[in-house]
């Protein structure tokens, strides 16, 4: 009820969402921003489970959530006196924040289509109500004739069954409404049409930086081959290393399946020093060693949990404390009874001894401090910047990367400074890491070329993933009035955080229903207590009655059963598909077996 009333009184709303797997079940989080009089309020719509994570299923989830909210509201005493049209929700939607995956782009397109269709339906219904009977009859006649032609003519139309004719009548009715709605929309002044059509799809800035790092590292791995250089040492797992001992094809396959380099090393180091399972790895032993060595407790970046930006931070840590890292690993080996490392420990030590791996670590550390940290400090600032206002920031990012490509001495030279080296000109995130890289520069002959290659890869990726800010794009062409209707968060942190909280909460309260979890989260985050204080006795009585109905309906069990039934249906469909493919294959093989070839050339 609260969300419906706030949407009804809002100038516009924007949506955001994300999904994840938890215990092999897809879950979707949904959030929205309520925009009114130039300000915005954040609201969460909770989390729902789904049969799959396709864009069509996600769109259907938005529609179901909307229908449910408006159904509850319209059944209430308030809703009966002031009913709300659920189509208001998509009509007032002016943007959507997601990540950059193809299915999310398709989802945003589906939401925009939902908005347009709802708008035309509402306008069409209003136009129909205002028309005279003769005018309406003429439109119906024209649409009926068009439907007859689509069906194949009067003869084909006459062969339709009663049920088919009934369906066609409904189809004609919808076409009439949409036609009238389209005509009403086209009759609006241009400024009103622009306001009605505004919709911006933006991609999470955190994912932009993440993908830029990936694009840079892809180009960095190509750098070694392109320059006929031996790349970083492969850090094989135990099975591949054993296979490689046999040589020949086995060795080639093992090498093909194995990787090395900075990202691999930071992942392995995270698993060794700070494993996501606190019963594995070095954990506090590592922390206490560093407290004794440098005078403070020190925790390795959380690459084991794939925390955002952790690979860049881990590269900085490994470069900064390189001698201590090696010393710790040697101590770890020496205190064992057999005086030998396990395979993970040996790989980490081997990576730290590889000159080309160190080169990659230095490159990633420098990029993390020069671009990633300053960029994320701006987009995740306390003022929660509007995504559509970040075009100049992304131009600055690309301009600064171009400057570093032209003059890598801004990061590598003896006079390099944060003033010209970082995106914002502020002090390095880890000054000790920058100093460590400076000490290593004379020993790493390929560092300059590797850095340039990495930066070129990031520049290409930034250009691709910041396309919404391009001249002539959806954001650049917004009018001042349209801009006032759009607020999109710079990152998708709210949804990712909600999903993370759900995962942790479900571990701590294993039997809590999804509805109960959503109720608690929405009450806390949506300031629902303040809203409840405004409700009259009749509405409160209605809500208590509705809660008892829902609580006794077994909705949580129904949710679980629907997931199980959907999984069984998918299995049945795929089994039938495989059987059909097999039957066709066997039929072709049978034709070939019974085929009698001509052996007499004269018969040809």
N, C-alpha and C positions, 0 to 999 in steps of 0.2 A: 504493500500500500504506500509506504513512504517513497519508494522509487517512482511509482506511477505518478504520485502527486508532484514530485520534484520535476519529473520530465514534462508533465503538463504545463507547469509554470515556467519552464526553461525557455531560453531563446533557441538553444540548440544543445546537442549532446555529441560526444565522440566516444568511440568504443575501443577496447583493446582486449587481447586474449592471448593465451598460450596453452600448450598442452604438454603432458608428460606421461610416461608409463609408471605405474606404481603397482608392484606385485603382479605385473603382466596385464594390468587393466589400464586402458587409456583414460586419462582425466583431463578436463578442460577448465581453465580458470577464466573468468570474465570480469572486466572492470569497465567503468564508464566515468566520464567527466561531465558534470552538469554545468552548463555555461549560461550565465544570466547577468545582464548589465555589466559586461566586461570582466566579470570575475568567474571563477570556476571552483567547483567542489568535487572531490574525488569520492566515488562510491564503488563498492565491490558487490558483485552479484553472486559470489560464492563459486563453488566448484561442482561440476557434474561429471559423471562417468559417461562413457560412450562406447559403442560397439567397435568403432575404429576411429582413426584420426584423419580421414579424408576431408577435403574442403566442403563437400556436400553435407557430410555428417555434422561438421562444425557449424555450418550455416543453419542447418535444421535445429541444432542446439540453441542458437540465438533465437530462432523463431519460437521454439517451445518455451524457453525461459520467458520471453515476452508475453506469450499467450497465458502462461501460468500467472504471472504477476498481474496482468490486467483482469484475468478471471477472478482472482481473489479480491481485487479492488472493486470491481463492478458488482460483486455479490454482497459487498458491505453496505451498511446504511449510507455512508458517504457516496459510494458508487451508484446507489440507486437514485439518489437525488441529483448527483452530478456525474453521469456516466462518462467514461473515457474510452476513446477509440484506440485499440492496440496499434493501429497503423500510424498513430502519432509518433511512436518510438522510431521506426525507420525513417519517417519523413523528416524528423528533426536531427537525424544523424548526419553530421557534416565531415566525419573523418574516422579513420581507423588506424591504430598502431599495432603492428605485428612484427615478426622477424622477416627475413628476406627470402624465405623458402618459396618455391613455386606454388605449393598448395595454399600458402598464406596470401599470395597475390591473387590467386583464384578466389579465395574466400572474400577478400576485399571487393573484388569485382562482383561477387554474388550479393554482398551487402548493398553495394551501390545499385544493383539491379532491383533489389528488394525495395530500396528507397524510392526509386523512380516509379516502379509499378504501384506502390502504395500511394504515392502522390497523385498519379494519374487516376487511380480508382476513386480517391476522395474527391478530386476535382470533377470527375465524370459524374459521380452521384449527385453532387451539388448542381451541376449543369442540368442533369436529367430532371431533378426536382423543380427547376425553374422553367423548364420548357413547356410549351403548350402541347396538347394532345396531338394535333395534326403534325407538328414538327417532329415529335418523338416517333410517331407512326412511320413517317418518311424515313427516318434514320434506321429504324428496325427493319423496314422493307429492304433498304439497300444492303444492310448487313446480312439479311436472310438470303438475298440473291447471291451475295459473295460466298456464303456458306454452301449454297447449292452447287455453285461452280467448283468450289474446292472438293466437294464430294464426288464430282464426276458428271454433273448435269442432273436434269429433272428425272431422267429414267433411273439413274443410280440412287437418287434421293428417295424415289418412290419405293425402292426395295429395302429401305432401312426398317429395322424392327422398331417397336414402340419404345423399347429401352434406348436404342440408338438415337431415336428422334428426341427423346427427353434429354439425353446428353448434349445433342446438338443445340437444343433450345437454350440450355445453360451456357454453352459456348457462345451462342449469338448474343445472349445477354451481357456476357463479359466483354465481348468485342464492342458492343454499343457503348458501354461505360468507358472503356479505354479510348475509344474514338472521341467521345465527348470530352474526356479528360485531356487528351492531347490537344484538341482544338482550344480548350479553355486555357491550357498552358501557353500555347503559341500566341494567344491573344493578350497575354500579359505584357506590360512594359519590359524592355530589355533588362533593366536593373532588377526587377522582381524575378525574372527568369534566372538571372545569375545567382541571386540569393537562394532560390529554390533548388538549384542544381549543384551547389557547392559540395564537393566531397574530395577529401585528400587522403590518400593512403601513404603512410610514412613507415619507414623501417627503423627498428631500434638502433640507436647510436652505439650501444654497447656491441651489438652484432656487426656494425660497420667496422669498428676497430678490430674486432676479432677476425673478421674476414680479410681485412687489410693485412693483418699479421700472417694469416695463412697464405695470402697471395704473395707476400714478400718472401716467405720461406720457400714456397714453390719455386720462385725465381732463383733463390739462393741455392737450392739443390741442383738446379740446372746449370748454375755458374761453373761448378767444378767440371762437369762433362764438356760444356761449351768451350772451356779453356784448356782442355786436355790435361786436367789436373786430377790427382788422386784425391777423392773426396774423403770425408770423415770416416774413421774406422767403423766397420759394421759391428753393432752390438747385438749379436745373435742370441736367441734363447737357447736353452740347453739342448733341445732336440735338433735344432738346425746346426748348432756347433758340432754335435756328434756326427751328423750326416755329412758335414763339410770335411770331416777327417778322411772320408773314403775317396775324396777327389772325384774327378770326372763329372758326369751328369748330376750326381747327388750333390756335389759341392756347388755346381752352378745353380741348382734349384734352391739350395739353402741360402745362397747369396741373394738370389732374386726375391726371396720371401723376407729377407732381413733388412733392417734399416739401421742407420746410425745418425750421428749429428746431434745438434743442440737440443731439439725438441725431444728426441728419444732419450737423451741423457737426463734432461730435467724431469721427465716422467719417471724414469727409473730411480732417480735420486729422491723424488717425492715418495715413491713406494718404499724406499729403504729408510729414509729419515723420518717420514711422517705418513705412514700408511693410514688409509681411511679406516681400516680395522685396527683399533688401538692395541690389539693383542699381537700384531705383527710389526716388524720393522724395529728401528732403534728407539724411536719415540723419546722418552725422557732421558735415556742414556746419552743421546745426541745433544739434547738441550743442556744437560749438566756439564758435558765436556766443554761446550762453548762458553758456559758461564765461567768455568774455571780458566778458560783461555783468554776471553775478551772482557770478562767482568760483568756480563749480563746474560740473563736467560734469553735464549734465541730459538725461535721456532721456524722450521723450514717452510717455505711457501707451499700451499696445499694443492700441488699438482695431482696428487693421488685422487682428490675429489674433483678434479678438473675445474677448479675455481677460476673465474674470469681473471685474466691477466697474470695468473700464477706462473706461467712459463717464462714470461719476461722477468718477473721478480726473481724466479729461481735462477735464471741465467745471471742476474746481477749478484745474487748471493754466492753462486759457485765461483764467479770471477773474483769477487771481493775476498773471499776466504779460501782461495785455491790451495795454498800451502796447508792450512789447517784441515781442509777437507781430506787431502791426501794423508795427512798425519793421523787423522781420526780413523780412516779406513785401515791404515797400517796397524794402528793400535788394536782395532777390532779383529784383525787377522791374528796378531801376535798373542792375544789373550786366549785364543782357542787352543784346545788340547792338541789338535793336529796341525795348528799353525797355517790353516788354509782358509781362503775366502769361500763363501758359497757363490753360486753363479751370478746372482744379482750384484753382490758386493764387488765381484771381480769386474763386471761390466761397467759399473760406475767408476771404479778406479781406472780402468782402461780408457774410458771416455775422457777422464780428466787429464790423461797423459797425451792424448791425441792433439796435435797442433791445429789441425783443421777443425776439429770439434770446438776447441777453444776459440778459434776465429769466429765460428757461428755463434757461440755464447756471447762474445763481445758485440757482435752485430745486433743481436736481439736485445741485449742489455741497453745499448745506445738508443735503439729505436724506442724501446719501452719508456726510457726517460725523456727523450727528446720530443716524442709525439704522443704516445699512449697515455701516460699519466697526466700531462697538461690538458689533453683533449677530454679525458674522462672527468677531470676536476671541473671543467666548464659545463659539460652536459649533465653531470650529476650534482650540480651545485645546489645549495640550500634554497635558492629562489625558484627551483623547479622551472627552468626555462621552457618556453613554448617551442615545440619542435619546428614549427614553420618559421621561426625567427633565426634558425641556426644556419641558414645559407651562407652568410659571411664567414662563420667559423669554418665551414668545410672548404671554402675557398682559401682561407688562411692555411689550413692543413696542407692542401695541395701545393700552394705557393711555397710553403716552407720546405716541403719535401723536394720540390724542384731546386730550391736554393741549395739544399744539402747534396743533391746529386751533382750539381755543377761544382760545388766547393765542399767536398767531404772533410776538408781540414777544419771546418766549423765544428766537427766532432772529434777529428783525429789529430789535428795539429797541436803543437806544443803550447800555442796560445789560445786553444779552444776554451770557450767559456759558456756558461748557461745563458748569458745575455744574448748571444747570437745563436746558440745551439739548440735551445728549447723552443717549443711552439709559443709559449707565453713569456719567454724571457726571464722566468723565475728560476730560483735555485734548483739544482738537480734533485729528483726524488731520493736518490741514493748517491750523495757526493762521493762516498768511499768507493762505490762501484765504478764511477767515472774515473776516479784516480787510478783504480786498478787496471782499467782498460788502457789508460795512458801509459802505464808501466809496461804493459804487454805489447804495445804497438810495435816497438823495434824488433820483437821476436816473431811477429806474424806477418810474413811477406804478402799474403793474399788478402789481408784485412780490408784494404782500400777497395779493391775490386769487388769483394764480397759485399761490402756495405752498399756500394753503388747498385749492384744487382738487386739486393734486397729492397732498397728504396724505390727502384724502378718498378718492381713487382707491387709494392704497396701503392704507389701512385696510380698504376693502372686499375687496381682494385678499388681504391677510393673513388675514382672517377665513375666506375660502374655502380658502386653501392650507394653513392650520393646522387643518383640520377634524378631523384625527386626535386632537387634544388636547381636543376639545369635551367638555363634561360628558355622561356617558353613552356616550361613544365607546369604541373598542377599548382605548385606553391608560388612560383615566380609570377604567375598570371592572376593571382588572387587580388581582387580589389580591396580597398580599405574596409568596406562594409563586409565583404566576405571574410576577411581576416578576423573581424570581431566575432564571427560565429565559430571559429576553429581554435580549440586548444588541444594539443596533443602532447603528452609527456615525451621527453627526449629519449627515454629508455623504457623498456618493458619490465622494469624491475618489480613493479607492483604484482604482476601476474606470476612472475617467476618466484617471487618471495612468497606469494600465497600458496603456490604448489609446494614449495619447500616446507612451509609451515605445516601444510597438510600431511606431508610425508612423516615429519617428526611427530606431529600430533597423533597420527594413526598408530605409530609405534608405542607411544605412551598410553594411549587409550584404545586398545585394540577392538573393543566392542562398541565404540561410539558410532552411531549411524552418521551417514554423510549429511543428512538433513540437520542433525543436532550440531555437527561441526559447523555447517554453514550458518545456522542460526546464531551461534555464539560469535563467530567472526563478523557477521554482518551487523549484529547488535553493537559490537565494540567499535568497529571501524566506520560505520555509517552514522554514528551519533543517533542511533535509533531511540535511546532513552529520552532524548530531548523531544523527538517526534511523538513518542507514546504519551508524553505529558500533555500533548495538545488534543488527545482523543477524548470524545465524550463517552458516557457510560454505555450507550447502546453499541458503539463501535468496539469497545473493549470486550463487551459480552460476546459480540460476533467473533472476535479474534480468539477468545478462549474456546468457543464452540468449534471453530475451525481447527484449532490445534488438537482438540480431542478427536475429531474426525480423522485428521491426518495421522495422528499418533496410533490410532486403532486400526488403520487401514492396511498395515503391513507393507507400507511403501518401500521400506528398505529391503525386505525380502523380495518384493516384486522387482526392484532394481537389479538385485543379484540374479534372479531367475531370468530376466530379460537378457542379461549379458550371457548367461549360459546357453539360452535358446539361440541367440544370435551367433554364438561360436559354433553351435551344432549345425545351424543352417549354412554357414560359410563352409564348414567341412563337407556337408552334403553336396553343395554346389560344386566345389572343387573336385570332389570325388567323381561326380557325374561328368564334369568336363574332361577329366583324365580318361574316364572310360570311353567317352565319345571319341576322343582323339585316338585312343588305342583301337577302337573298332574301325575307324577310317584307315588307320595304318595297316591293320590286318586285312582289310578289304583290298587295299592296293597290293599287298604282298600276295594275296590269293590270285588276283588277276595276273600277276607276273608268273606265278607258278603254273597256272593252267594255260598260259600263252604258248602256242605252238609256233616256233620260228620256221620261216620258210628256208629250206635248204636247197631248193631247186631254183637256180637263177632264172631258168626259162619261165617259171611261174610268175615272175615279176613282170 
